Amino acid sequence: MPRLKPSILKHSTQGKKVATAAYLIALGCFFCALRPLPATEGFSGQKTSFHDFVMYEDRDLGRRVVIPEQAAEGNPWIWRARFWGHEPQFDLAMLRHGFHVASCDVSNLFGSPEAVERGNEFYRDLVKQHGLSPRPVLEGMSRGGLFIYNWAAANPGKVTAIYGDAPVMDFKSWPGSQASGQRPTGAWKTCLDAYRLTPEQAADYQGIPLNNLAILAQAGIPLIHVVGDDDTVVPVGENTAIAEKRYLELGGTIKVIHKPGVGHHPHSLKDPTPLVDFVLDAWDNTMSQGSPATQSQ
C-alpha cells in the first residue's frame, strides 16, 4: 500500500484536500499497476474497423485482430488463415459471441514449416502479451487448410477445434493436381519452393494434413468441414472424404456439411449457425477442462 506524507499541508483545510486527492490518485495508480492489461489493449498497428467492430491492423507484420464488444470468459479467439474478409458470416457471428478474430499473413507458404513458425510467433504474441486463450479455434478456407492443419499437428495441445472450408488436405491434390491427372496449377512451383522440395520429393513427402490426423485425434480435437460436392478445384474425394474416413477410424470427432450441386465457391454457409453451435460446444468443452489460461502453453 503506498504511503504519502502530507507534511506542511496537513495544517490547512485546503492542504488536507490536496493531500487526500494525491493519496487517492497514488492509490489508484498502485492498483492499476497490479492489473494485467485487458486483451483489447496494446495491439500494434492502425486502429480501424471490421464490419463495425474495432480492428487493429499491422500491415508491416501482416497481422489483424478484431475485438468483440464484450469478450467471452477465457478470451476465446478464431484464428483465420488466408482470404481475410471473404464470406465473413461465421467470423461476425463469433464476434457477437465474444470471440476475438485474428489473422497473420502466411500467404504463398502453403502451410510449410516457415508458415508454422510464423504462426508460432503470432500465437505467442496474442497469448502471452495480450491474454487471449492458449487454445484458439482454427479456421481455414481452401489452401488455408494446409496451414491450420499443419500448425495444429505441430501444436496439438493448443487447439480447441478446427473448421475447414473446402480445405486442402494434400498439396499433391492442389496445387499439384496429381491425383486427378490434370496439369499442376501455376501455384505448384511456389508451393514446392516454400517446402524446398523437388516434384519427386513432394510425391513422397509425409508432412501433409492427411498424414498427421492421428496426432489431432489423440489430442481430442473436434473437426468440422464444409464442402461443395461438385468442387473440382479441391476435390472432396482427394481431401475431406479421405480425412473423414481416417479420422473416424482413429476415433476422432469430425462433422462434414455437404452442399449438393456446389463447387469450390461460394465458401461457408449463408446461415453459419451449424458452425457456430459446433464451435461453441467445443469451447464449452475446453472451459470445462479448467480455465484455458491455466492450461499448458
C-alpha positions as CSV (number, residue, x, y, z in Angstrom):
1,M,0.0,0.0,0.0
2,P,1.5,3.4,-0.9
3,R,2.1,5.9,1.8
4,L,2.1,9.7,1.4
5,K,3.3,12.3,3.9
6,P,1.2,15.5,3.6
7,S,3.8,17.3,5.8
8,I,3.1,21.0,6.0
9,L,-0.1,20.7,4.0
10,K,-1.8,18.9,6.9
11,H,-2.3,22.1,8.9
12,S,-4.8,23.7,6.4
13,T,-8.2,22.6,5.1
14,Q,-7.1,23.2,1.6
15,G,-3.9,21.3,2.3
16,K,-5.8,18.3,3.6
17,K,-8.0,18.2,0.4
18,V,-4.9,18.3,-1.8
19,A,-3.2,15.6,0.3
20,T,-6.3,13.4,0.1
21,A,-6.6,13.8,-3.6
22,A,-3.0,13.0,-4.1
23,Y,-3.3,9.9,-1.9
24,L,-6.3,8.6,-3.9
25,I,-4.5,9.2,-7.2
26,A,-1.5,7.3,-6.0
27,L,-3.7,4.5,-4.6
28,G,-5.4,4.2,-8.0
29,C,-2.1,4.1,-9.8
30,F,-0.8,1.4,-7.4
31,F,-3.8,-0.9,-8.2
32,C,-3.6,-0.1,-11.9
33,A,0.0,-1.3,-11.9
34,L,-1.2,-4.6,-10.5
35,R,-4.0,-5.1,-13.1
36,P,-3.0,-7.0,-16.2
37,L,-3.7,-5.3,-19.5
38,P,-7.0,-6.4,-21.0
39,A,-6.8,-8.2,-24.3
40,T,-8.1,-5.1,-26.1
41,E,-5.1,-3.0,-25.2
42,G,-1.7,-2.8,-26.7
43,F,-2.2,-4.3,-30.1
44,S,0.2,-3.0,-32.8
45,G,-0.9,-1.3,-36.0
46,Q,-3.6,1.0,-37.0
47,K,-6.9,1.1,-35.3
48,T,-9.6,0.7,-37.9
49,S,-12.9,-1.3,-38.2
50,F,-14.2,-4.6,-39.5
51,H,-18.0,-4.6,-40.0
52,D,-18.4,-2.1,-37.2
53,F,-16.1,-4.0,-34.8
54,V,-12.8,-2.4,-33.7
55,M,-9.8,-3.9,-35.6
56,Y,-6.1,-3.4,-35.2
57,E,-4.2,-3.9,-38.4
58,D,-0.4,-4.1,-38.6
59,R,0.5,-4.1,-42.3
60,D,4.2,-4.4,-41.6
61,L,3.7,-7.7,-39.8
62,G,0.7,-8.7,-41.8
63,R,-1.5,-9.1,-38.7
64,R,-5.1,-8.3,-37.9
65,V,-7.0,-8.6,-34.7
66,V,-10.8,-7.8,-34.4
67,I,-12.2,-7.1,-30.9
68,P,-15.6,-8.2,-29.7
69,E,-17.8,-5.7,-27.9
70,Q,-17.6,-7.9,-24.8
71,A,-15.1,-10.7,-24.6
72,A,-16.4,-14.1,-23.5
73,E,-15.0,-15.8,-20.5
74,G,-11.5,-17.1,-21.2
75,N,-10.9,-14.7,-24.1
76,P,-11.6,-17.2,-26.9
77,W,-10.5,-16.4,-30.4
78,I,-10.9,-17.5,-34.0
79,W,-7.6,-17.8,-35.9
80,R,-8.4,-17.4,-39.6
81,A,-5.9,-18.5,-42.2
82,R,-6.0,-16.8,-45.6
83,F,-8.7,-14.9,-47.5
84,W,-9.4,-12.3,-44.9
85,G,-13.0,-10.9,-45.0
86,H,-14.2,-13.4,-47.6
87,E,-17.7,-14.8,-46.6
88,P,-17.3,-13.4,-43.1
89,Q,-20.6,-14.6,-41.7
90,F,-19.1,-17.1,-39.4
91,D,-16.5,-14.7,-38.1
92,L,-19.1,-12.0,-37.4
93,A,-21.3,-14.5,-35.6
94,M,-18.4,-15.5,-33.4
95,L,-17.5,-11.8,-32.7
96,R,-21.1,-11.4,-31.4
97,H,-20.5,-14.4,-29.1
98,G,-17.5,-12.7,-27.6
99,F,-14.7,-14.3,-29.6
100,H,-11.8,-12.3,-31.0
101,V,-11.0,-12.9,-34.7
102,A,-7.3,-12.8,-35.7
103,S,-5.1,-13.5,-38.7
104,C,-1.4,-13.4,-39.7
105,D,0.0,-13.4,-43.2
106,V,1.1,-16.8,-44.3
107,S,0.4,-16.3,-48.0
108,N,2.4,-18.2,-50.6
109,L,3.8,-20.5,-47.8
110,F,1.2,-23.3,-48.2
111,G,1.5,-24.5,-44.6
112,S,5.2,-25.1,-44.8
113,P,7.5,-25.1,-41.8
114,E,8.2,-21.4,-42.3
115,A,4.5,-20.7,-42.2
116,V,4.1,-22.8,-39.0
117,E,7.0,-20.8,-37.3
118,R,5.4,-17.5,-38.4
119,G,2.2,-18.8,-36.8
120,N,4.1,-19.7,-33.6
121,E,5.3,-16.1,-33.2
122,F,1.8,-14.7,-33.8
123,Y,0.4,-17.2,-31.3
124,R,2.9,-16.3,-28.6
125,D,2.2,-12.6,-29.0
126,L,-1.5,-12.9,-28.7
127,V,-1.5,-15.4,-25.8
128,K,1.4,-14.1,-23.7
129,Q,1.3,-10.4,-24.5
130,H,-2.5,-9.9,-24.9
131,G,-4.1,-12.6,-22.7
132,L,-6.0,-14.4,-25.4
133,S,-6.8,-18.1,-24.8
134,P,-4.0,-20.5,-25.4
135,R,-6.4,-22.7,-27.3
136,P,-7.8,-20.9,-30.3
137,V,-10.2,-22.2,-32.9
138,L,-8.5,-22.6,-36.3
139,E,-10.4,-21.6,-39.5
140,G,-9.0,-22.3,-42.9
141,M,-10.6,-21.8,-46.3
142,S,-9.2,-23.7,-49.4
143,R,-5.4,-23.5,-49.2
144,G,-5.8,-22.2,-45.7
145,G,-6.4,-25.8,-44.7
146,L,-2.7,-26.6,-45.2
147,F,-1.7,-24.0,-42.6
148,I,-4.3,-24.8,-39.9
149,Y,-3.8,-28.5,-40.0
150,N,0.0,-28.3,-40.1
151,W,0.0,-25.8,-37.3
152,A,-2.3,-28.0,-35.2
153,A,-0.2,-31.0,-35.8
154,A,2.8,-29.1,-34.5
155,N,0.8,-27.7,-31.6
156,P,-1.9,-30.3,-30.8
157,G,-2.3,-29.2,-27.2
158,K,-3.1,-25.6,-28.2
159,V,-6.2,-26.1,-30.3
160,T,-9.9,-26.0,-29.3
161,A,-11.4,-27.0,-32.7
162,I,-10.7,-26.8,-36.4
163,Y,-13.1,-25.5,-39.0
164,G,-12.1,-26.3,-42.6
165,D,-14.0,-24.9,-45.6
166,A,-13.2,-26.8,-48.8
167,P,-9.8,-27.3,-47.2
168,V,-6.7,-28.5,-49.0
169,M,-5.5,-31.6,-47.1
170,D,-2.8,-32.7,-49.6
171,F,-0.8,-30.3,-51.7
172,K,-0.5,-33.0,-54.3
173,S,-4.2,-32.6,-54.9
174,W,-4.0,-28.8,-55.0
175,P,-1.9,-27.1,-56.3
176,G,-0.2,-30.3,-57.6
177,S,-3.3,-31.7,-59.3
178,Q,-1.6,-35.1,-59.3
179,A,-4.4,-37.3,-58.1
180,S,-6.8,-36.0,-60.8
181,G,-4.2,-36.4,-63.5
182,Q,-4.5,-32.7,-64.5
183,R,-1.6,-30.3,-65.1
184,P,-0.4,-28.6,-61.9
185,T,-1.7,-25.1,-61.3
186,G,0.6,-22.1,-61.5
187,A,1.0,-22.2,-57.7
188,W,2.7,-25.6,-57.7
189,K,6.2,-24.2,-58.2
190,T,5.6,-21.6,-55.4
191,C,4.4,-24.4,-53.1
192,L,7.5,-26.6,-53.9
193,D,9.8,-23.6,-53.3
194,A,8.1,-22.9,-49.9
195,Y,8.8,-26.5,-48.8
196,R,12.1,-26.7,-50.6
197,L,11.1,-29.8,-52.4
198,T,11.6,-31.1,-55.9
199,P,8.5,-32.7,-57.6
200,E,10.0,-36.1,-56.9
201,Q,10.5,-35.4,-53.2
202,A,7.0,-33.9,-53.0
203,A,5.5,-37.2,-54.1
204,D,6.8,-38.9,-51.0
205,Y,6.6,-36.0,-48.6
206,Q,4.8,-37.1,-45.4
207,G,4.2,-33.7,-43.8
208,I,0.7,-33.1,-45.2
209,P,-2.5,-32.8,-43.2
210,L,-3.9,-36.2,-44.3
211,N,-0.9,-37.9,-42.8
212,N,-1.0,-36.1,-39.4
213,L,-4.5,-36.8,-38.3
214,A,-3.5,-39.3,-35.7
215,I,-1.9,-36.5,-33.7
216,L,-5.1,-34.5,-33.7
217,A,-7.3,-37.4,-32.8
218,Q,-5.1,-38.3,-29.9
219,A,-5.4,-34.7,-28.7
220,G,-9.2,-34.9,-29.0
221,I,-9.5,-32.0,-31.4
222,P,-13.0,-31.9,-33.0
223,L,-13.1,-31.1,-36.7
224,I,-15.9,-29.6,-38.9
225,H,-15.7,-29.2,-42.7
226,V,-18.0,-27.5,-45.2
227,V,-17.6,-28.8,-48.7
228,G,-19.2,-28.3,-52.1
229,D,-19.9,-31.8,-53.5
230,D,-19.1,-30.6,-57.1
231,D,-15.8,-29.0,-56.2
232,T,-13.2,-29.6,-59.0
233,V,-10.6,-27.2,-57.6
234,V,-10.1,-29.0,-54.2
235,P,-11.9,-32.3,-54.9
236,V,-13.7,-33.7,-51.9
237,G,-12.7,-37.2,-52.8
238,E,-9.0,-36.3,-52.6
239,N,-9.2,-34.2,-49.4
240,T,-12.1,-34.1,-47.0
241,A,-13.5,-37.6,-47.8
242,I,-10.1,-39.2,-47.0
243,A,-9.7,-37.1,-43.9
244,E,-13.2,-38.0,-42.6
245,K,-12.7,-41.7,-43.1
246,R,-9.3,-41.7,-41.4
247,Y,-10.3,-39.5,-38.5
248,L,-13.3,-41.7,-37.7
249,E,-11.1,-44.8,-37.8
250,L,-8.8,-43.1,-35.4
251,G,-11.7,-42.4,-33.0
252,G,-11.8,-38.7,-33.7
253,T,-14.8,-36.4,-33.9
254,I,-15.5,-34.9,-37.3
255,K,-18.6,-33.4,-38.9
256,V,-18.9,-32.8,-42.6
257,I,-21.5,-30.4,-44.0
258,H,-22.2,-31.2,-47.7
259,K,-23.5,-28.6,-50.2
260,P,-25.0,-30.6,-53.1
261,G,-24.5,-29.1,-56.6
262,V,-22.0,-26.5,-55.3
263,G,-18.4,-26.2,-56.5
264,H,-15.4,-24.7,-54.7
265,H,-17.4,-21.4,-54.3
266,P,-19.2,-20.0,-52.5
267,H,-17.4,-20.8,-49.3
268,S,-19.1,-21.0,-45.9
269,L,-22.8,-21.2,-45.2
270,K,-25.4,-18.5,-45.7
271,D,-26.6,-19.3,-42.2
272,P,-23.5,-20.2,-40.1
273,T,-25.5,-21.5,-37.1
274,P,-24.3,-25.1,-37.5
275,L,-20.7,-23.9,-37.5
276,V,-21.3,-21.6,-34.6
277,D,-23.0,-24.3,-32.5
278,F,-20.2,-26.7,-33.2
279,V,-17.5,-24.3,-32.1
280,L,-19.4,-23.1,-29.0
281,D,-19.8,-26.7,-27.9
282,A,-16.0,-27.2,-28.4
283,W,-15.3,-24.1,-26.4
284,D,-17.6,-25.2,-23.6
285,N,-15.6,-28.4,-23.5
286,T,-12.4,-26.5,-23.3
287,M,-13.7,-24.4,-20.5
288,S,-15.0,-27.5,-18.6
289,Q,-11.4,-28.9,-18.6
290,G,-10.4,-25.8,-16.5
291,S,-9.6,-22.3,-17.3
292,P,-7.6,-22.3,-20.6
293,A,-5.4,-19.6,-19.1
294,T,-4.1,-22.3,-16.6
295,Q,-3.6,-24.9,-19.2
296,S,-0.2,-25.7,-20.8
297,Q,1.0,-23.1,-23.3
